Amino acid sequence: MELRHLQHFVAVAEDRHFTRAAERLLVSQSGLSASIRALERELRAPLFVRSTRRVTLTEAGRALLVEAERVLAQVRAAHEAVAAVQGVLRGTLSLGTEQCVAGVHVAGLLAAFRRRHPDVEVRLRQEGGLALAEDVAAGRLDLAFAYRTRPDTDHLRSTPLATEPMTLLCHPGHPLAAAGRDLLLADLAGEVFVDFHPGWGPRRATDAAFASAGVPRAVSLEVNDVHSLLDLVEEDLGVAAVPRHFRHKRNSLHAVPLGDAGGDVYETVALLPPPEATSPAARALMTLLERA
């Protein structure tokens, strides 16, 4: 199995289109099609369902995509490791992050990294924790900063960065703001909640805390960014159970500790592939983070 065939296969799987993939790879469409056919013959299975407008992965194609991305990531890491031994850090650092993660100042960290390693291209993507974990495990990202929502696996390991308790944010005129004490999760039964979509780490951690306490919770207002969440709470359209450091982002809101949420509910971690698959650029970024 040639690496070239795997690279061609991944490109078609990403673009879902032979012509666009060929243009991106700077190869002829006939050459790309021949490469895919050779891979299908070797594996004795069709990898794509072809139509006049687009292509979709077969079950065999979906299985191969996971391993192909991982193999290509390891090959890239091998090239970069050799360059690093020669004293030059090159290549690409692909980083993912959730919003407003505690324990790391992403912009400052990347600025420090770029000053030290100007020959490395930095790519950054913001996404929910579930997608970030999948992309690191599959080799699509070198590392990610996220809230912990899953245990370590053979393809994914985590380094703890920070832990925080839950805090309730509400409008100053909301009845809960006048409680005069730390709130219990049971005090929030029946409230209208503002929260992130289920793919984001804080939402999954909050859902788990309420489920563990046996307190039902309905999220009526779902958002994808912190500022929208704070705007809705500021307009008294709902309350939000969030990581404690969120309270510093909007002074107009009332913050109340949640006393029975099981301690530090929100854990921020760096998600990394296994050590042998971790790129030199990812190791260099983690070294900077540890020093900071």
N, C-alpha and C positions, 0 to 999 in steps of 0.2 A: 504494500500500500504506500503510495507516494504522498509526501506532504503536499505537493502541488494539487493532487486530487482532493485532499481534505480542505485546502484553502478555497478551491473552487466550489466545493460542496457547501461550505459555510457561507460563502458570499451569496449563492443562489438561495439558500435557506433564509438569509437575512433580508434580501431584496424581494423574495417571492416572484422573481422575474429574471429570465435568462438574459434578455437584452440589457437591462440595467446593471446586472451583475457583471456582464462582459465589459461594459463601458467602464465600470469602476475598477475592474482588474486590468484593463488595457489589453484584453485578449479578444480574438474574434469569437463571435457567437458560436460558430461551428466548432471551433477548438474547445470552447467551454462545454458544449453539449457532448463532444467526444470524451472529454475528461470525466463527465458525470456518468456516461454510459460505461466507461472502463471501470469506474468504482462500483457501479451496480453489478457488472459482470463478476467482479472479484468477490463481492459480498453475496451474490446470488439472490438479490432482493431489489425490488424497485424502491427508490428513495423519494421520488416525487410523483404526484399526480398532476399531469400537465393538462392545461386547457389553453384556449386561444388568448386569454387575457392574463392569466397568472398561474403560478404553480403552488401547490401545497405539499407539505411533508406527509409521507406515509407513516405508519407506525414504526417501521424500520428506520425511516429517515429521522423521526423524532428521537429514537434511541441513539442513533449515530451522532446526532448533533451535539448531545451532551458530552460524549467522549471526544468528538473531534475538537470542540472548543477547548477542552481540557488539554488535549495533546498539543494544540497550537500554542496555548498559553505556556506550557512547559518548554516548548522549543524556543519561544521568545525569551523566556527566563534564562535558558541556557546561553543564548547569544549574549544577553546582557551581562550574565555572570562572567563570561570570558572577558568582555570589555572592561568590567569592573576590576578584574584581576590585573589588567593592563594599565590600571590607574585612571580610566575614563568611564564615568557613568553616563551612558547614553540610553536611547530608546524612549519609551513612553511610560508615564505613570498614569494609570486610569484609576481614579478615586471616586467613590460614591459616598454620599452622606445624607442622613436625614436632616430635618430642619432643627436648628437650635439645640444641638446635642451638648450636653454638659461634659466638662473634662477636656475639651479641645477647642481652640480657637482656629477654625479651619482656614480662614483667610490669612491670618498671621503665620500659621504653620506653612502654608503653601508659598507665601512670600519668602520665608526663610529658606525653604527648600530650593526655590528658584535662584536665589542668590548664590547658594552653594553648588548647585548643579544646573547651570544654564543650558547644557546640551540635552537635557531631558525635557521632552514635550509633556506638559501637564494637561490632562483631560479630567474634567469634573462633571459629575451628574448628581442631581438631587432626586431622591426617590424614597419610597417607603421601605421599611426595614425588611419585609418579606422579599421584595424584588432584589434588594441589595444582597441579601444572603445568598439567594439563588445565583446571582451574577458572579459573586466571588467564588462560590463553589464550582461554577462552570468555567471559570477562567476568563469571563468577560470583563471583570474588574480585578485590579491588583489588590485592593483592600477597600474597606468601607468603614465609616463611623455610623453607628446605629444604636438603637435601644435593643437590648437582648430580648428576643422573643422565641428562641429555640436553642436547644443544647448543641454542643459541639459534635461534629461528625468526623468521619475519615477525610472528608473533603473540605471541612470548614472548622477553623479554630477561632477562639476569641481571646482578646486581652482586655481585662476590665479597665475602665477609665474613671468612672464616677458613679455614685449611687445617690438617689434622692428620694425623699418621701413625697406623698401626694399632697397637693394643696387645692382647695376649692377657690375658684375665681368667680365673683358675682358682682352685680351692680351694687353700688353703695346703698341704694334704696331697697334692695331685695331683703325680705324678712330674715334670711340666713345671715346677713351681714350684722344683724343686731343680736345674734345669739349670745355673745359675751363669753364664749368658751370654744374649745376645740370641738369640731363637729365629728359625729360618727357617720359611717356610711349609711346606716339605717335612717339617719336624719334626712338623707337625700332622696329617699323613696318618693316617687311621684313627681320629681322635678323634671323640667325640660332641659335636656343636655345638648350642649354644643361639643362636637368632637371631630377628630380626623376620620378619614375613611379607614376601614379595617386593615388595609395594608400597611399603615403607619405604626411604628413601634409603640408610641404613647397610647394609642387607642387599644391595642391588643393588651398592653399591660394593665390599663384601666379596666377593660372588660374582665380580665382574669381576676383582678382584685375584688370587683363587685360580685362576680360569680362565686368566688371563694367565701365571701361574707354572706352569701345567700340573699343579696339585695338586688331585686330586679331593677333594670335601668334601660330606659328607652332613649336612644340618640335620635332626636328629631331633626337636627341641623348638622350636616356633615360637610366638612371643608377639607381643602388640601394644603392650606398654608396657615401659619400662626397668626398673621395679622388679620385675616378674615375671621378666625376664631375669636380673637380679642375684640374685633369690631362688633360682632354679634352679641357678645357678653356685655359690652359697653352700652349697647342699646337695650339691655335688659330683655333680650329675646331668649335667654337661657343661661345656665351656669355651666362651668367647665371644671372637671377634675384633671389637673395637669401636673407635670413635674414642677418642683418648688421654684426653680429659677425663672419660670415663666412670669412670676409675680412682679419681677423687676421691669418687664417690658411695657407695662401700661399702668402708670401711677394712679389713673382715674378709677381703677378697679379695686374692689375689696378682696383681700386674700385671707382665707381661714384655713389653718392646719386641719388635716383629717387624722384624728387620733387613733383610729382602729384599723388602719389600712395595711397592717402587717409590716410596719417599718419601712425600709427603703424599697419601694416598689419599682422605681425606674432605675435600671442599670444601663449605663452607656458603655459600649465595648467597641474595640477595633476588631473588625472581622477580617480574617486572613485565610489564605489557602494553607495546606500543610507546609512545613518548613522547606521541604525539597522543591516545592512549586512556587515559593515566595520570591518575587523578583528582587534584584538588588535595589531598584528604586523604591520599592515598598519597604524594604529593610532600612534604607537610608531615611525615609520619612518617619518610620517608627523610632529610629534612634534620635532624631530631632525632637519628636514628641516626648520621649522619655527624659531627655535633657531639660525640656521646658517644664 
